[in-house]
Amino acid sequence: MKKRIEEVAPGITSEVIALQTTMLYDPNTGDAQIIFAGTPCLFNGSTYVGPGGGAYPISLTLSAIAQECFGEGLDPITGADLSKVSVLGAVSLIKAAFAKSYDAAYDAPPPIEA
């Protein structure tokens, strides 16, 4: 078993962090493939010094983890309890962030309601 965080030399820690996360959303099903690109990152104390090895990709479906609440602590901006936010709730926030950012970037009119 590969530990996510381990000391590899005195004062040097390797932590596998998902430097890139991709969500391939399917509008027909509402499901998504979520791919975490885990990469070992080396730290000298608390200073990031660079990547330190090969990738550890993890691929999951949204439907498999939608009801999970992985958050810990409080949102640093709102103070909301992150342990009460489901993965599906986080995906909803990402979708809303994209919609608002797209509208702001392209000055799009509001969508036509059917």
Summary of the structure (lengths in Angstrom):
residues: 114
radius of gyration: 18.1
end to end distance: 51.7
largest distance: 62.4
contacts: 225
relative contact order: 0.13
helix: 24%
strand: 39%
